[in-house]
């Protein structure tokens, strides 16, 4: 690992006034959370089209809930890793700070982040398909759960493929990005839009871009610093440098 890149990244971050952190599946992969983008686009033998689209839920809600119950059990069996805790340390150092994550696993919150937007929802929430009912839950289901208010089916409160991102959350994220002077892009392929616009919004408004990924992405072309290594190794080192500067 290039110590000079670590120092350059730390110096940029330490001199920031408004800091955005944008994370994807790569940060949680180091905790043992599988990603959708595995071999052949499968996740543990499920086709995405069969378990993570509105059409799939209409066609076979029992299968969809089986899949998400398995994901819940998996997420409950793991813990935040060093990268999650480093992002939580960052929040304590900056008053004007926001994490925007594409992950639904709740690990940022478990690590201690409070200034957090989950633009793809949360695995541990479920909402009614007919009314405004919503609740937190860690339950696993053999059969689709029913709304206690109206009796309609509940669904996972996550954004499925083909669905729009929640308007309030994505607007807040975009507004913050327009004013941020630095964005740290962590563990994301940066190809899923509109979320992938965030680093480019910061860049186009004169901000600096730091990337921590295993391999180059579309963000690499605009990044001031790119470090290609596991984020659980890189981020604690950057935080140590930042804390030494501050």
N, C-alpha and C positions, 0 to 999 in steps of 0.2 A: 504494500500500500504506500502511496506517495504522501509522505508527511507534509510536503509543501502544499499539496492540494487541500489537505485537512486544515492547514493554517490559513490558506486563502479563503476557504469556505467559512471558517470561524470568524475571520476578520470582517467579512461582508455581513454576516449575521449579527455580530456584536455591534455593528454600527447602524443597524436597522432601527427604525422607529415604529414601523407597522409590518408585522411578520405574518405571512401566510404559509401554512404547511399543508401540502396536498398529498394524500396517501392512497395507495392502491393495494391490491392483493399481496404484493411482494413483501410488505411489512409484516403481514400475518402468516405468510408461508413459513417463516422462521419459527413460528409458534406451533406449526403442524397443521394449519388450516389449509386444506386443498383448495386449488383455484379452479375456476371454470375452464381456463385456457390450457387444459392438459392435452395429452395425446388424443387426436381425433375429435377434439372438442367435447369430450365426455367428462363426467364427474362421477367417479365410482360407478361406472357402468350405466349411468343415466344419460340420455340425450337431453340437452338443454331444451330442445323444442317440446319435450314431453313433460318437463317439470318446472320450467321457469318462464312461462308465457301465460297471458290471460286465456288463450285458447286451450292450453293444457289443463288449466284449472276447471274450465267449463266442461271439458271432455272427461277428465278423471281427477276430481278433487281428492279422492282417497290416495292416489299415487303421489300427487303433489304434496299432500300433508305427510305422507310417509318419508318423502325426500327431505322436507324441511324439518321433520322431527329428528331425522338422522343428523342433519346439519347442526341442529340445536345441541344434540348430545355430544357431537364432536367439539363444538365451540365451548361447551361447558367443561370438557375434559382437558382443555389447554389453558395456559396462562399467558398474559402479556410477556413479550420478550424484551431484551435490552433496548431495542429500537423504540418500542412503545414507551418505555420508561424515560428514554432520552427526550422524546417529544413532550412528555409530561413535565420534565425538567425545564424545557424551553418555555412552556406556558408560565412558569413561575418567575421567569426572568424578564418577561415582556408584558407591559400593560395592554398594548394594542396588538392582539394576537388572535389567530383563529386556525383551527384544524378543520379542513374539509376532507372527508374520507369517502371513498367509494365502497368501503367495507361495511358489512352488516353484522359483524361478529361481536361488537360491543367491547373489544379489547382496549381501544383508546380510553374509554370511560373507566374501565377497570384499572387501567394504569394511572389514572388520576386526572385526565384532561376533562375540563368543564366547558371550555370555549370550543364547542364542537358542533359541526354540521354533518349529519350522515345523509348524503344526498341520494343514496340508494336504499334508505330505510334501515330498519333494525330487525335482526332475526328474532329477537325476543319481544316483539310486539305483534299483535294480531288485531285485525279490524274487520268490522262487519261489511258484507257485500251489499247490504241494503240500507243500513242506517248509519248514524255517526258514531256508533259504539267503537271503542278502542281500549285495549288493555295490554299491560305487560304480562308476559308468561314465559316460563321455562319448561312448560309441559311438552310431552311427546304424545302423539295421538295415533290410534289405530283407525279411527273414523274422523271425518272432518268435524271440528267443534262447532257448536251452534251459538248464536248470539243470545245472551241472557235477556236482552231487551226486546228483540223482535222475532227471534227464532230462525233468522236466516243464517246461512253458513258464514263462518269467519274464515278469513284468509290471512296468510302472513303479510305483515306490513312492510313489504319490500317492493322495490321497483323491478318489475319483470321486463324481460326483453320485449320491445315493442310498446312499452308504456312511457309516458313523459315523466321527467323528474318532477318532484314536488316544487311548485312554483315559488312558494315563499322561501324555501331553503336555497334553491339555485339563484334566486335574485339576491339574497343576502350574500351568498358566496361571490357572485359576480361584482356586487357593489364593493365588497371588501377588496377584491382583487384589483379593482380600478385604482384604489388608493394605496395599496401595499407597495412598499419599496423593495421588498424581497419576498420571493417564494422558494420554498424548499420542496422539491418534487421527490417523493420517496416510494419506490416499489410499485410503480405503475407503468403500463405500456404506453400510456398517453395516446391511445387510439380510440377510446370510447367517448364520443361526443354526446352532449355538449360539455360534459365535465372536463374533458381534455383541453378545452379552451382556456382554463384558468391560468396556467403559466404563461400563455401567449398574451392574455389580457395584462398581466403584470408587466411583461416585457414591452408590450406596445405602449404602456403608460410610463415607461422610463425606469421600471424596476429591474432588479437583478434576479437572476435565476440560478439556483443551485440544484443539481440533480444527483441523487444517490440511487443507483439501479444496478442490476447485474450486467446489463448490456445496453448499448445505445438505443435511444428512442427518438421520436420526432422532436422531443424537447432538447436533445443534445445539440442541435444546430443553433439554438438560441441561448444555451446555458453559459454563464460566466465560469462555472466550475462544474465538471462532471466527474463523479467518482464511481467506478464500476467495481462494486464489491458488496458483500452482504451488509444490509443497513444495520443489522445488530452489532456489527463490528465497527462500522464507520461512525454512526451517530454518537455513541458514547465518547469517542475520541474527539469529535467536533465539540461536544458539550463541555468536555474537560478544558479545551482550549478557550471556549467562550467564557466560561466561568473564571478562568485565569485572567482574561482581558477585562472583564467587568468587575 
